[in-house]
Amino acid sequence: MREITELYGNIAASLYIKPATLDELMERDFLKNYADSSIDRILMRLENKKWIFINKHGKHQTYKAIARKELAEWELVL
C-alpha cells in the first residue's frame, strides 16, 4: 500500500512540474517498469480524488493546492 501511495505522489509531483499526456508520462524514468494500463488507472483515481485534471492542451496536470498541501514532502517550488 505504501508503494502505491508513493507512486500517486510521484506521479502528481511529476505532473505538477511538467504536465503530460499518458504517453509522455510513460517515458519518465520512474515509470519504466509499469504497464500503461496501470498508470492510466492511477490517473483516473487521481482525477477522482481531485488531485489532477486535464488542462486545455489535453495534458494531465496537478492542482496547485494539492501540490502545496498533499505533496509538501516533495518540496516543489510553488
mmCIF file of the N, C-alpha and C atoms, coordinates in Angstrom:
data_MODEL
# 
_entry.id   MODEL 
# 
loop_
_atom_site.group_PDB 
_atom_site.id 
_atom_site.type_symbol 
_atom_site.label_atom_id 
_atom_site.label_alt_id 
_atom_site.label_comp_id 
_atom_site.label_asym_id 
_atom_site.label_entity_id 
_atom_site.label_seq_id 
_atom_site.pdbx_PDB_ins_code 
_atom_site.Cartn_x 
_atom_site.Cartn_y 
_atom_site.Cartn_z 
_atom_site.occupancy 
_atom_site.B_iso_or_equiv 
_atom_site.pdbx_formal_charge 
_atom_site.auth_seq_id 
_atom_site.auth_comp_id 
_atom_site.auth_asym_id 
_atom_site.auth_atom_id 
_atom_site.pdbx_PDB_model_num 
ATOM 1   N N  . MET A 1 1  ? 0.824   -1.194 0.000   1.00 0.00 ? 1  MET A N  1 
ATOM 2   C CA . MET A 1 1  ? 0.000   0.000  0.000   1.00 0.00 ? 1  MET A CA 1 
ATOM 3   C C  . MET A 1 1  ? 0.872   1.263  0.000   1.00 0.00 ? 1  MET A C  1 
ATOM 4   N N  . ARG A 1 2  ? 1.950   1.242  0.749   1.00 0.00 ? 2  ARG A N  1 
ATOM 5   C CA . ARG A 1 2  ? 2.846   2.406  0.806   1.00 0.00 ? 2  ARG A CA 1 
ATOM 6   C C  . ARG A 1 2  ? 3.435   2.687  -0.574  1.00 0.00 ? 2  ARG A C  1 
ATOM 7   N N  . GLU A 1 3  ? 3.749   1.627  -1.313  1.00 0.00 ? 3  GLU A N  1 
ATOM 8   C CA . GLU A 1 3  ? 4.321   1.810  -2.649  1.00 0.00 ? 3  GLU A CA 1 
ATOM 9   C C  . GLU A 1 3  ? 3.327   2.515  -3.570  1.00 0.00 ? 3  GLU A C  1 
ATOM 10  N N  . ILE A 1 4  ? 2.061   2.152  -3.478  1.00 0.00 ? 4  ILE A N  1 
ATOM 11  C CA . ILE A 1 4  ? 1.027   2.782  -4.311  1.00 0.00 ? 4  ILE A CA 1 
ATOM 12  C C  . ILE A 1 4  ? 0.868   4.251  -3.928  1.00 0.00 ? 4  ILE A C  1 
ATOM 13  N N  . THR A 1 5  ? 0.815   4.527  -2.629  1.00 0.00 ? 5  THR A N  1 
ATOM 14  C CA . THR A 1 5  ? 0.675   5.901  -2.161  1.00 0.00 ? 5  THR A CA 1 
ATOM 15  C C  . THR A 1 5  ? 1.859   6.747  -2.622  1.00 0.00 ? 5  THR A C  1 
ATOM 16  N N  . GLU A 1 6  ? 3.045   6.176  -2.547  1.00 0.00 ? 6  GLU A N  1 
ATOM 17  C CA . GLU A 1 6  ? 4.243   6.883  -3.004  1.00 0.00 ? 6  GLU A CA 1 
ATOM 18  C C  . GLU A 1 6  ? 4.188   7.120  -4.514  1.00 0.00 ? 6  GLU A C  1 
ATOM 19  N N  . LEU A 1 7  ? 3.700   6.127  -5.254  1.00 0.00 ? 7  LEU A N  1 
ATOM 20  C CA . LEU A 1 7  ? 3.572   6.267  -6.702  1.00 0.00 ? 7  LEU A CA 1 
ATOM 21  C C  . LEU A 1 7  ? 2.573   7.373  -7.054  1.00 0.00 ? 7  LEU A C  1 
ATOM 22  N N  . TYR A 1 8  ? 1.444   7.449  -6.332  1.00 0.00 ? 8  TYR A N  1 
ATOM 23  C CA . TYR A 1 8  ? 0.475   8.530  -6.533  1.00 0.00 ? 8  TYR A CA 1 
ATOM 24  C C  . TYR A 1 8  ? 1.175   9.877  -6.378  1.00 0.00 ? 8  TYR A C  1 
ATOM 25  N N  . GLY A 1 9  ? 1.939   10.012 -5.295  1.00 0.00 ? 9  GLY A N  1 
ATOM 26  C CA . GLY A 1 9  ? 2.639   11.262 -5.035  1.00 0.00 ? 9  GLY A CA 1 
ATOM 27  C C  . GLY A 1 9  ? 3.679   11.576 -6.088  1.00 0.00 ? 9  GLY A C  1 
ATOM 28  N N  . ASN A 1 10 ? 4.430   10.562 -6.506  1.00 0.00 ? 10 ASN A N  1 
ATOM 29  C CA . ASN A 1 10 ? 5.451   10.774 -7.541  1.00 0.00 ? 10 ASN A CA 1 
ATOM 30  C C  . ASN A 1 10 ? 4.829   11.222 -8.860  1.00 0.00 ? 10 ASN A C  1 
ATOM 31  N N  . ILE A 1 11 ? 3.723   10.599 -9.213  1.00 0.00 ? 11 ILE A N  1 
ATOM 32  C CA . ILE A 1 11 ? 3.038   10.967 -10.457 1.00 0.00 ? 11 ILE A CA 1 
ATOM 33  C C  . ILE A 1 11 ? 2.494   12.393 -10.346 1.00 0.00 ? 11 ILE A C  1 
ATOM 34  N N  . ALA A 1 12 ? 1.832   12.697 -9.244  1.00 0.00 ? 12 ALA A N  1 
ATOM 35  C CA . ALA A 1 12 ? 1.264   14.038 -9.065  1.00 0.00 ? 12 ALA A CA 1 
ATOM 36  C C  . ALA A 1 12 ? 2.363   15.099 -9.065  1.00 0.00 ? 12 ALA A C  1 
ATOM 37  N N  . ALA A 1 13 ? 3.465   14.823 -8.386  1.00 0.00 ? 13 ALA A N  1 
ATOM 38  C CA . ALA A 1 13 ? 4.577   15.789 -8.357  1.00 0.00 ? 13 ALA A CA 1 
ATOM 39  C C  . ALA A 1 13 ? 5.154   15.979 -9.757  1.00 0.00 ? 13 ALA A C  1 
ATOM 40  N N  . SER A 1 14 ? 5.316   14.886 -10.470 1.00 0.00 ? 14 SER A N  1 
ATOM 41  C CA . SER A 1 14 ? 5.851   14.950 -11.824 1.00 0.00 ? 14 SER A CA 1 
ATOM 42  C C  . SER A 1 14 ? 4.928   15.753 -12.739 1.00 0.00 ? 14 SER A C  1 
ATOM 43  N N  . LEU A 1 15 ? 3.629   15.547 -12.597 1.00 0.00 ? 15 LEU A N  1 
ATOM 44  C CA . LEU A 1 15 ? 2.666   16.271 -13.427 1.00 0.00 ? 15 LEU A CA 1 
ATOM 45  C C  . LEU A 1 15 ? 2.551   17.734 -13.022 1.00 0.00 ? 15 LEU A C  1 
ATOM 46  N N  . TYR A 1 16 ? 2.868   18.042 -11.776 1.00 0.00 ? 16 TYR A N  1 
ATOM 47  C CA . TYR A 1 16 ? 2.879   19.447 -11.365 1.00 0.00 ? 16 TYR A CA 1 
ATOM 48  C C  . TYR A 1 16 ? 4.053   20.163 -12.026 1.00 0.00 ? 16 TYR A C  1 
ATOM 49  N N  . ILE A 1 17 ? 5.196   19.499 -12.023 1.00 0.00 ? 17 ILE A N  1 
ATOM 50  C CA . ILE A 1 17 ? 6.401   20.090 -12.604 1.00 0.00 ? 17 ILE A CA 1 
ATOM 51  C C  . ILE A 1 17 ? 6.269   20.234 -14.116 1.00 0.00 ? 17 ILE A C  1 
ATOM 52  N N  . LYS A 1 18 ? 5.741   19.174 -14.755 1.00 0.00 ? 18 LYS A N  1 
ATOM 53  C CA . LYS A 1 18 ? 5.592   19.205 -16.214 1.00 0.00 ? 18 LYS A CA 1 
ATOM 54  C C  . LYS A 1 18 ? 4.358   18.394 -16.614 1.00 0.00 ? 18 LYS A C  1 
ATOM 55  N N  . PRO A 1 19 ? 3.251   19.066 -16.923 1.00 0.00 ? 19 PRO A N  1 
ATOM 56  C CA . PRO A 1 19 ? 2.048   18.354 -17.362 1.00 0.00 ? 19 PRO A CA 1 
ATOM 57  C C  . PRO A 1 19 ? 2.357   17.453 -18.556 1.00 0.00 ? 19 PRO A C  1 
ATOM 58  N N  . ALA A 1 20 ? 1.604   16.345 -18.665 1.00 0.00 ? 20 ALA A N  1 
ATOM 59  C CA . ALA A 1 20 ? 1.893   15.365 -19.719 1.00 0.00 ? 20 ALA A CA 1 
ATOM 60  C C  . ALA A 1 20 ? 0.661   14.552 -20.083 1.00 0.00 ? 20 ALA A C  1 
ATOM 61  N N  . THR A 1 21 ? 0.688   14.028 -21.297 1.00 0.00 ? 21 THR A N  1 
ATOM 62  C CA . THR A 1 21 ? -0.292  13.018 -21.707 1.00 0.00 ? 21 THR A CA 1 
ATOM 63  C C  . THR A 1 21 ? 0.162   11.691 -21.108 1.00 0.00 ? 21 THR A C  1 
ATOM 64  N N  . LEU A 1 22 ? -0.653  10.675 -21.207 1.00 0.00 ? 22 LEU A N  1 
ATOM 65  C CA . LEU A 1 22 ? -0.265  9.357  -20.710 1.00 0.00 ? 22 LEU A CA 1 
ATOM 66  C C  . LEU A 1 22 ? 1.009   8.883  -21.407 1.00 0.00 ? 22 LEU A C  1 
ATOM 67  N N  . ASP A 1 23 ? 1.068   9.034  -22.722 1.00 0.00 ? 23 ASP A N  1 
ATOM 68  C CA . ASP A 1 23 ? 2.258   8.586  -23.465 1.00 0.00 ? 23 ASP A CA 1 
ATOM 69  C C  . ASP A 1 23 ? 3.512   9.323  -23.021 1.00 0.00 ? 23 ASP A C  1 
ATOM 70  N N  . GLU A 1 24 ? 3.406   10.629 -22.815 1.00 0.00 ? 24 GLU A N  1 
ATOM 71  C CA . GLU A 1 24 ? 4.558   11.408 -22.359 1.00 0.00 ? 24 GLU A CA 1 
ATOM 72  C C  . GLU A 1 24 ? 4.966   11.006 -20.945 1.00 0.00 ? 24 GLU A C  1 
ATOM 73  N N  . LEU A 1 25 ? 3.970   10.775 -20.107 1.00 0.00 ? 25 LEU A N  1 
ATOM 74  C CA . LEU A 1 25 ? 4.240   10.370 -18.725 1.00 0.00 ? 25 LEU A CA 1 
ATOM 75  C C  . LEU A 1 25 ? 4.954   9.021  -18.683 1.00 0.00 ? 25 LEU A C  1 
ATOM 76  N N  . MET A 1 26 ? 4.558   8.114  -19.550 1.00 0.00 ? 26 MET A N  1 
ATOM 77  C CA . MET A 1 26 ? 5.149   6.768  -19.562 1.00 0.00 ? 26 MET A CA 1 
ATOM 78  C C  . MET A 1 26 ? 6.627   6.788  -19.951 1.00 0.00 ? 26 MET A C  1 
ATOM 79  N N  . GLU A 1 27 ? 7.098   7.862  -20.535 1.00 0.00 ? 27 GLU A N  1 
ATOM 80  C CA . GLU A 1 27 ? 8.507   7.979  -20.918 1.00 0.00 ? 27 GLU A CA 1 
ATOM 81  C C  . GLU A 1 27 ? 9.401   8.408  -19.756 1.00 0.00 ? 27 GLU A C  1 
ATOM 82  N N  . ARG A 1 28 ? 8.802   8.784  -18.642 1.00 0.00 ? 28 ARG A N  1 
ATOM 83  C CA . ARG A 1 28 ? 9.588   9.236  -17.488 1.00 0.00 ? 28 ARG A CA 1 
ATOM 84  C C  . ARG A 1 28 ? 10.216  8.034  -16.788 1.00 0.00 ? 28 ARG A C  1 
ATOM 85  N N  . ASP A 1 29 ? 11.449  8.216  -16.373 1.00 0.00 ? 29 ASP A N  1 
ATOM 86  C CA . ASP A 1 29 ? 12.255  7.124  -15.824 1.00 0.00 ? 29 ASP A CA 1 
ATOM 87  C C  . ASP A 1 29 ? 11.582  6.351  -14.701 1.00 0.00 ? 29 ASP A C  1 
ATOM 88  N N  . PHE A 1 30 ? 10.923  7.017  -13.791 1.00 0.00 ? 30 PHE A N  1 
ATOM 89  C CA . PHE A 1 30 ? 10.368  6.320  -12.637 1.00 0.00 ? 30 PHE A CA 1 
ATOM 90  C C  . PHE A 1 30 ? 9.176   5.421  -12.979 1.00 0.00 ? 30 PHE A C  1 
ATOM 91  N N  . LEU A 1 31 ? 8.687   5.493  -14.213 1.00 0.00 ? 31 LEU A N  1 
ATOM 92  C CA . LEU A 1 31 ? 7.557   4.657  -14.632 1.00 0.00 ? 31 LEU A CA 1 
ATOM 93  C C  . LEU A 1 31 ? 7.946   3.584  -15.645 1.00 0.00 ? 31 LEU A C  1 
ATOM 94  N N  . LYS A 1 32 ? 9.212   3.404  -15.901 1.00 0.00 ? 32 LYS A N  1 
ATOM 95  C CA . LYS A 1 32 ? 9.676   2.459  -16.924 1.00 0.00 ? 32 LYS A CA 1 
ATOM 96  C C  . LYS A 1 32 ? 9.196   1.026  -16.691 1.00 0.00 ? 32 LYS A C  1 
ATOM 97  N N  . ASN A 1 33 ? 9.003   0.619  -15.437 1.00 0.00 ? 33 ASN A N  1 
ATOM 98  C CA . ASN A 1 33 ? 8.632   -0.775 -15.129 1.00 0.00 ? 33 ASN A CA 1 
ATOM 99  C C  . ASN A 1 33 ? 7.137   -0.982 -14.923 1.00 0.00 ? 33 ASN A C  1 
ATOM 100 N N  . TYR A 1 34 ? 6.332   -0.017 -15.319 1.00 0.00 ? 34 TYR A N  1 
ATOM 101 C CA . TYR A 1 34 ? 4.887   -0.115 -15.132 1.00 0.00 ? 34 TYR A CA 1 
ATOM 102 C C  . TYR A 1 34 ? 4.182   -0.209 -16.481 1.00 0.00 ? 34 TYR A C  1 
ATOM 103 N N  . ALA A 1 35 ? 3.064   -0.913 -16.492 1.00 0.00 ? 35 ALA A N  1 
ATOM 104 C CA . ALA A 1 35 ? 2.248   -1.031 -17.706 1.00 0.00 ? 35 ALA A CA 1 
ATOM 105 C C  . ALA A 1 35 ? 1.428   0.246  -17.901 1.00 0.00 ? 35 ALA A C  1 
ATOM 106 N N  . ASP A 1 36 ? 1.218   0.615  -19.158 1.00 0.00 ? 36 ASP A N  1 
ATOM 107 C CA . ASP A 1 36 ? 0.412   1.795  -19.483 1.00 0.00 ? 36 ASP A CA 1 
ATOM 108 C C  . ASP A 1 36 ? -0.963  1.720  -18.816 1.00 0.00 ? 36 ASP A C  1 
ATOM 109 N N  . SER A 1 37 ? -1.570  0.536  -18.843 1.00 0.00 ? 37 SER A N  1 
ATOM 110 C CA . SER A 1 37 ? -2.917  0.385  -18.295 1.00 0.00 ? 37 SER A CA 1 
ATOM 111 C C  . SER A 1 37 ? -2.945  0.636  -16.788 1.00 0.00 ? 37 SER A C  1 
ATOM 112 N N  . SER A 1 38 ? -1.899  0.255  -16.078 1.00 0.00 ? 38 SER A N  1 
ATOM 113 C CA . SER A 1 38 ? -1.831  0.503  -14.631 1.00 0.00 ? 38 SER A CA 1 
ATOM 114 C C  . SER A 1 38 ? -1.731  1.995  -14.343 1.00 0.00 ? 38 SER A C  1 
ATOM 115 N N  . ILE A 1 39 ? -0.911  2.690  -15.093 1.00 0.00 ? 39 ILE A N  1 
ATOM 116 C CA . ILE A 1 39 ? -0.738  4.122  -14.889 1.00 0.00 ? 39 ILE A CA 1 
ATOM 117 C C  . ILE A 1 39 ? -2.001  4.867  -15.306 1.00 0.00 ? 39 ILE A C  1 
ATOM 118 N N  . ASP A 1 40 ? -2.672  4.407  -16.349 1.00 0.00 ? 40 ASP A N  1 
ATOM 119 C CA . ASP A 1 40 ? -3.926  5.016  -16.771 1.00 0.00 ? 40 ASP A CA 1 
ATOM 120 C C  . ASP A 1 40 ? -4.962  4.911  -15.655 1.00 0.00 ? 40 ASP A C  1 
ATOM 121 N N  . ARG A 1 41 ? -5.035  3.765  -14.987 1.00 0.00 ? 41 ARG A N  1 
ATOM 122 C CA . ARG A 1 41 ? -5.963  3.588  -13.866 1.00 0.00 ? 41 ARG A CA 1 
ATOM 123 C C  . ARG A 1 41 ? -5.601  4.520  -12.707 1.00 0.00 ? 41 ARG A C  1 
ATOM 124 N N  . ILE A 1 42 ? -4.320  4.674  -12.452 1.00 0.00 ? 42 ILE A N  1 
ATOM 125 C CA . ILE A 1 42 ? -3.885  5.581  -11.387 1.00 0.00 ? 42 ILE A CA 1 
ATOM 126 C C  . ILE A 1 42 ? -4.271  7.015  -11.729 1.00 0.00 ? 42 ILE A C  1 
ATOM 127 N N  . LEU A 1 43 ? -4.110  7.406  -12.988 1.00 0.00 ? 43 LEU A N  1 
ATOM 128 C CA . LEU A 1 43 ? -4.511  8.749  -13.402 1.00 0.00 ? 43 LEU A CA 1 
ATOM 129 C C  . LEU A 1 43 ? -6.012  8.964  -13.183 1.00 0.00 ? 43 LEU A C  1 
ATOM 130 N N  . MET A 1 44 ? -6.811  7.950  -13.491 1.00 0.00 ? 44 MET A N  1 
ATOM 131 C CA . MET A 1 44 ? -8.257  8.048  -13.256 1.00 0.00 ? 44 MET A CA 1 
ATOM 132 C C  . MET A 1 44 ? -8.551  8.209  -11.764 1.00 0.00 ? 44 MET A C  1 
ATOM 133 N N  . ARG A 1 45 ? -7.841  7.455  -10.926 1.00 0.00 ? 45 ARG A N  1 
ATOM 134 C CA . ARG A 1 45 ? -8.035  7.580  -9.475  1.00 0.00 ? 45 ARG A CA 1 
ATOM 135 C C  . ARG A 1 45 ? -7.642  8.974  -8.985  1.00 0.00 ? 45 ARG A C  1 
ATOM 136 N N  . LEU A 1 46 ? -6.523  9.490  -9.498  1.00 0.00 ? 46 LEU A N  1 
ATOM 137 C CA . LEU A 1 46 ? -6.085  10.822 -9.098  1.00 0.00 ? 46 LEU A CA 1 
ATOM 138 C C  . LEU A 1 46 ? -7.079  11.891 -9.549  1.00 0.00 ? 46 LEU A C  1 
ATOM 139 N N  . GLU A 1 47 ? -7.693  11.695 -10.710 1.00 0.00 ? 47 GLU A N  1 
ATOM 140 C CA . GLU A 1 47 ? -8.736  12.621 -11.170 1.00 0.00 ? 47 GLU A CA 1 
ATOM 141 C C  . GLU A 1 47 ? -9.948  12.538 -10.249 1.00 0.00 ? 47 GLU A C  1 
ATOM 142 N N  . ASN A 1 48 ? -10.345 11.335 -9.883  1.00 0.00 ? 48 ASN A N  1 
ATOM 143 C CA . ASN A 1 48 ? -11.489 11.145 -8.983  1.00 0.00 ? 48 ASN A CA 1 
ATOM 144 C C  . ASN A 1 48 ? -11.229 11.740 -7.611  1.00 0.00 ? 48 ASN A C  1 
ATOM 145 N N  . LYS A 1 49 ? -9.981  11.695 -7.163  1.00 0.00 ? 49 LYS A N  1 
ATOM 146 C CA . LYS A 1 49 ? -9.604  12.277 -5.864  1.00 0.00 ? 49 LYS A CA 1 
ATOM 147 C C  . LYS A 1 49 ? -9.446  13.796 -5.960  1.00 0.00 ? 49 LYS A C  1 
ATOM 148 N N  . LYS A 1 50 ? -9.591  14.342 -7.164  1.00 0.00 ? 50 LYS A N  1 
ATOM 149 C CA . LYS A 1 50 ? -9.435  15.783 -7.428  1.00 0.00 ? 50 LYS A CA 1 
ATOM 150 C C  . LYS A 1 50 ? -8.005  16.258 -7.173  1.00 0.00 ? 50 LYS A C  1 
ATOM 151 N N  . TRP A 1 51 ? -7.034  15.404 -7.494  1.00 0.00 ? 51 TRP A N  1 
ATOM 152 C CA . TRP A 1 51 ? -5.617  15.778 -7.401  1.00 0.00 ? 51 TRP A CA 1 
ATOM 153 C C  . TRP A 1 51 ? -5.132  16.334 -8.734  1.00 0.00 ? 51 TRP A C  1 
ATOM 154 N N  . ILE A 1 52 ? -5.637  15.780 -9.830  1.00 0.00 ? 52 ILE A N  1 
ATOM 155 C CA . ILE A 1 52 ? -5.187  16.194 -11.158 1.00 0.00 ? 52 ILE A CA 1 
ATOM 156 C C  . ILE A 1 52 ? -6.390  16.495 -12.044 1.00 0.00 ? 52 ILE A C  1 
ATOM 157 N N  . PHE A 1 53 ? -6.123  17.168 -13.141 1.00 0.00 ? 53 PHE A N  1 
ATOM 158 C CA . PHE A 1 53 ? -7.147  17.465 -14.138 1.00 0.00 ? 53 PHE A CA 1 
ATOM 159 C C  . PHE A 1 53 ? -6.482  17.449 -15.507 1.00 0.00 ? 53 PHE A C  1 
ATOM 160 N N  . ILE A 1 54 ? -7.295  17.468 -16.550 1.00 0.00 ? 54 ILE A N  1 
ATOM 161 C CA . ILE A 1 54 ? -6.770  17.553 -17.913 1.00 0.00 ? 54 ILE A CA 1 
ATOM 162 C C  . ILE A 1 54 ? -6.898  19.013 -18.343 1.00 0.00 ? 54 ILE A C  1 
ATOM 163 N N  . ASN A 1 55 ? -5.758  19.617 -18.654 1.00 0.00 ? 55 ASN A N  1 
ATOM 164 C CA . ASN A 1 55 ? -5.748  21.041 -18.997 1.00 0.00 ? 55 ASN A CA 1 
ATOM 165 C C  . ASN A 1 55 ? -6.224  21.266 -20.437 1.00 0.00 ? 55 ASN A C  1 
ATOM 166 N N  . LYS A 1 56 ? -6.254  22.519 -20.854 1.00 0.00 ? 56 LYS A N  1 
ATOM 167 C CA . LYS A 1 56 ? -6.782  22.867 -22.186 1.00 0.00 ? 56 LYS A CA 1 
ATOM 168 C C  . LYS A 1 56 ? -5.926  22.322 -23.328 1.00 0.00 ? 56 LYS A C  1 
ATOM 169 N N  . HIS A 1 57 ? -4.715  21.858 -23.027 1.00 0.00 ? 57 HIS A N  1 
ATOM 170 C CA . HIS A 1 57 ? -3.827  21.270 -24.032 1.00 0.00 ? 57 HIS A CA 1 
ATOM 171 C C  . HIS A 1 57 ? -3.946  19.746 -24.072 1.00 0.00 ? 57 HIS A C  1 
ATOM 172 N N  . GLY A 1 58 ? -4.873  19.194 -23.282 1.00 0.00 ? 58 GLY A N  1 
ATOM 173 C CA . GLY A 1 58 ? -5.090  17.749 -23.263 1.00 0.00 ? 58 GLY A CA 1 
ATOM 174 C C  . GLY A 1 58 ? -4.068  16.990 -22.433 1.00 0.00 ? 58 GLY A C  1 
ATOM 175 N N  . LYS A 1 59 ? -3.406  17.693 -21.516 1.00 0.00 ? 59 LYS A N  1 
ATOM 176 C CA . LYS A 1 59 ? -2.387  17.052 -20.681 1.00 0.00 ? 59 LYS A CA 1 
ATOM 177 C C  . LYS A 1 59 ? -2.855  16.996 -19.230 1.00 0.00 ? 59 LYS A C  1 
ATOM 178 N N  . HIS A 1 60 ? -2.449  15.940 -18.549 1.00 0.00 ? 60 HIS A N  1 
ATOM 179 C CA . HIS A 1 60 ? -2.746  15.807 -17.128 1.00 0.00 ? 60 HIS A CA 1 
ATOM 180 C C  . HIS A 1 60 ? -1.884  16.791 -16.365 1.00 0.00 ? 60 HIS A C  1 
ATOM 181 N N  . GLN A 1 61 ? -2.498  17.443 -15.381 1.00 0.00 ? 61 GLN A N  1 
ATOM 182 C CA . GLN A 1 61 ? -1.790  18.445 -14.600 1.00 0.00 ? 61 GLN A CA 1 
ATOM 183 C C  . GLN A 1 61 ? -2.296  18.382 -13.161 1.00 0.00 ? 61 GLN A C  1 
ATOM 184 N N  . THR A 1 62 ? -1.415  18.631 -12.207 1.00 0.00 ? 62 THR A N  1 
ATOM 185 C CA . THR A 1 62 ? -1.771  18.605 -10.789 1.00 0.00 ? 62 THR A CA 1 
ATOM 186 C C  . THR A 1 62 ? -2.234  19.989 -10.348 1.00 0.00 ? 62 THR A C  1 
ATOM 187 N N  . TYR A 1 63 ? -3.302  20.003 -9.548  1.00 0.00 ? 63 TYR A N  1 
ATOM 188 C CA . TYR A 1 63 ? -3.776  21.263 -8.991  1.00 0.00 ? 63 TYR A CA 1 
ATOM 189 C C  . TYR A 1 63 ? -2.716  21.849 -8.058  1.00 0.00 ? 63 TYR A C  1 
ATOM 190 N N  . LYS A 1 64 ? -2.568  23.164 -8.111  1.00 0.00 ? 64 LYS A N  1 
ATOM 191 C CA . LYS A 1 64 ? -1.583  23.852 -7.281  1.00 0.00 ? 64 LYS A CA 1 
ATOM 192 C C  . LYS A 1 64 ? -1.866  23.627 -5.787  1.00 0.00 ? 64 LYS A C  1 
ATOM 193 N N  . ALA A 1 65 ? -3.124  23.652 -5.390  1.00 0.00 ? 65 ALA A N  1 
ATOM 194 C CA . ALA A 1 65 ? -3.490  23.449 -3.984  1.00 0.00 ? 65 ALA A CA 1 
ATOM 195 C C  . ALA A 1 65 ? -3.066  22.060 -3.499  1.00 0.00 ? 65 ALA A C  1 
ATOM 196 N N  . ILE A 1 66 ? -3.165  21.064 -4.357  1.00 0.00 ? 66 ILE A N  1 
ATOM 197 C CA . ILE A 1 66 ? -2.749  19.699 -3.998  1.00 0.00 ? 66 ILE A CA 1 
ATOM 198 C C  . ILE A 1 66 ? -1.239  19.652 -3.859  1.00 0.00 ? 66 ILE A C  1 
ATOM 199 N N  . ALA A 1 67 ? -0.543  20.308 -4.771  1.00 0.00 ? 67 ALA A N  1 
ATOM 200 C CA . ALA A 1 67 ? 0.927   20.338 -4.691  1.00 0.00 ? 67 ALA A CA 1 
ATOM 201 C C  . ALA A 1 67 ? 1.358   20.979 -3.376  1.00 0.00 ? 67 ALA A C  1 
ATOM 202 N N  . ARG A 1 68 ? 0.689   22.020 -2.984  1.00 0.00 ? 68 ARG A N  1 
ATOM 203 C CA . ARG A 1 68 ? 1.033   22.739 -1.756  1.00 0.00 ? 68 ARG A CA 1 
ATOM 204 C C  . ARG A 1 68 ? 0.685   21.910 -0.518  1.00 0.00 ? 68 ARG A C  1 
ATOM 205 N N  . LYS A 1 69 ? -0.480  21.272 -0.524  1.00 0.00 ? 69 LYS A N  1 
ATOM 206 C CA . LYS A 1 69 ? -0.992  20.585 0.667   1.00 0.00 ? 69 LYS A CA 1 
ATOM 207 C C  . LYS A 1 69 ? -0.532  19.128 0.769   1.00 0.00 ? 69 LYS A C  1 
ATOM 208 N N  . GLU A 1 70 ? -0.764  18.354 -0.264  1.00 0.00 ? 70 GLU A N  1 
ATOM 209 C CA . GLU A 1 70 ? -0.529  16.908 -0.221  1.00 0.00 ? 70 GLU A CA 1 
ATOM 210 C C  . GLU A 1 70 ? 0.886   16.497 -0.588  1.00 0.00 ? 70 GLU A C  1 
ATOM 211 N N  . LEU A 1 71 ? 1.591   17.351 -1.309  1.00 0.00 ? 71 LEU A N  1 
ATOM 212 C CA . LEU A 1 71 ? 2.920   16.982 -1.814  1.00 0.00 ? 71 LEU A CA 1 
ATOM 213 C C  . LEU A 1 71 ? 4.025   17.791 -1.169  1.00 0.00 ? 71 LEU A C  1 
ATOM 214 N N  . ALA A 1 72 ? 3.812   18.248 0.041   1.00 0.00 ? 72 ALA A N  1 
ATOM 215 C CA . ALA A 1 72 ? 4.798   19.089 0.736   1.00 0.00 ? 72 ALA A CA 1 
ATOM 216 C C  . ALA A 1 72 ? 6.153   18.395 0.862   1.00 0.00 ? 72 ALA A C  1 
ATOM 217 N N  . GLU A 1 73 ? 6.159   17.084 1.079   1.00 0.00 ? 73 GLU A N  1 
ATOM 218 C CA . GLU A 1 73 ? 7.417   16.360 1.256   1.00 0.00 ? 73 GLU A CA 1 
ATOM 219 C C  . GLU A 1 73 ? 8.252   16.302 -0.024  1.00 0.00 ? 73 GLU A C  1 
ATOM 220 N N  . TRP A 1 74 ? 7.650   16.573 -1.178  1.00 0.00 ? 74 TRP A N  1 
ATOM 221 C CA . TRP A 1 74 ? 8.402   16.586 -2.438  1.00 0.00 ? 74 TRP A CA 1 
ATOM 222 C C  . TRP A 1 74 ? 9.130   17.918 -2.635  1.00 0.00 ? 74 TRP A C  1 
ATOM 223 N N  . GLU A 1 75 ? 8.835   18.893 -1.761  1.00 0.00 ? 75 GLU A N  1 
ATOM 224 C CA . GLU A 1 75 ? 9.492   20.206 -1.783  1.00 0.00 ? 75 GLU A CA 1 
ATOM 225 C C  . GLU A 1 75 ? 9.431   20.869 -3.164  1.00 0.00 ? 75 GLU A C  1 
ATOM 226 N N  . LEU A 1 76 ? 8.244   20.920 -3.703  1.00 0.00 ? 76 LEU A N  1 
ATOM 227 C CA . LEU A 1 76 ? 8.041   21.561 -5.004  1.00 0.00 ? 76 LEU A CA 1 
ATOM 228 C C  . LEU A 1 76 ? 8.116   23.069 -4.850  1.00 0.00 ? 76 LEU A C  1 
ATOM 229 N N  . VAL A 1 77 ? 8.645   23.724 -5.826  1.00 0.00 ? 77 VAL A N  1 
ATOM 230 C CA . VAL A 1 77 ? 8.683   25.186 -5.823  1.00 0.00 ? 77 VAL A CA 1 
ATOM 231 C C  . VAL A 1 77 ? 7.314   25.672 -6.281  1.00 0.00 ? 77 VAL A C  1 
ATOM 232 N N  . LEU A 1 78 ? 6.626   26.387 -5.404  1.00 0.00 ? 78 LEU A N  1 
ATOM 233 C CA . LEU A 1 78 ? 5.259   26.818 -5.731  1.00 0.00 ? 78 LEU A CA 1 
ATOM 234 C C  . LEU A 1 78 ? 5.185   28.277 -6.038  1.00 0.00 ? 78 LEU A C  1 
# 
